[in-house]
Amino acid sequence: MRDVWDIHVRYFIVTYAQKPDGRFDEQVEVAKYLKNRHSRTANVILDFQTQTVEKARLEQNIEPNWSVIKQYYQKVYGDIITALEGQNPQVCDALPPK
C-alpha cells in the first residue's frame, strides 16, 4: 500500500462543518491538485508550492497571512506541515534558521 507521501502533494485543505450542537468538525486533507469542490466547500487552502493562502474564510474572510495561518496549523498538524515543507523545498529555504 502506498503512503500519501509517496506522491508529491502541494495543497493543505481544511473544511469545517457545523454540527447540530453548534460545535465544528474539522476535516483536513492534502492534495496534489485542487478540485472544484475544494474551491466551493473548503474554508482554508494553503499552497505550499507558492507559499500563498488560496482561501481563508470561516464565518467571514480572514486575513490571508501565510505565516500566521501556517503557524496556526503547524501547532495542530505539525507532521503534515513538515512533510509538505519537505516536498516543497523553497518553503524550507524561506524559513528562518533554528
N, C-alpha and C positions, 0 to 999 in steps of 0.2 A: 504494500500500500504506500502510495506517495504521500509525503508530508506537504502541507501547504507551502512550506519554504523551499520546496524543490522547484517551484515555479516563481519566477520574478513577479512580485506584486508592487503596485505603485500607490494605491489609494487606501486610506483608513477611513471607514464609513461608520457613522453612528446614527442609529434611528431610535427615537423614543416613542413609546406608546403608553398612553394614559389608561390605567386600569379603572374599573368602576369605583374602587375605593379612593380614587384621587392620586394614588401613587403612580410612579412611572416605571415601566420596564425599559431596560437599555439593551439594545442589540448591536453588537459590534461585528463588522466583517472587514476583510481586506480583499482587494480586487486588483486584477491586472488592468481591466478596462472598466469604465463607468457604463452602466446601463441606463436606459430611460427611467426605469423605476427608481434608481438611486437619486436622480435629479428631482423626481416627484416626491419621494417619501422620506429620504434621509434628512436628518437635521444638521449633521456636521459631516463635511467631506474634506479631508486633508490630502493634498497631492504631495507625496514625498519626493517625487522626481523634480518638481519645480519649486518646492518649498512654499506652496501657496495654499490658502484656505479657499476651496472652491465653493463651499457653502457653510454658513454658520447661522442657524436660525433655531431658536427654541420657541417661546411664545411670541417673540419678536426677533428681528435681526440683532445679532451681537457683533461687536467689533471684530472684523476678520484679521486679528493679530496672530500671525503664525506662531511666534514664540510663546505667547500666553496660552493659546489653545493647545499646542503640542505639549507644553509642560503640564497642563492640567491632566491630559490623558496619559502622560508618561507616569504619573503617580499611580494610576489605577491599572494601566495596561503596559507596564514597563517592558516586559519581554517582547510584546508585539511591536512596540515603538522602536526598540533597539534592533529588532530584526529588520524592520522597514528601513531604518537608517543604514544598516549594513548592506542592504540590497541597493541602496541609492547613495553611493559614497560621497557625492557632493554635499549631502546633508551632514555627514560626519566631518567633512573638511570645514564646514561652516561653524561647527561647534567650538566654543572656547576650550582651551586645554584644561584638563582636570588637575 
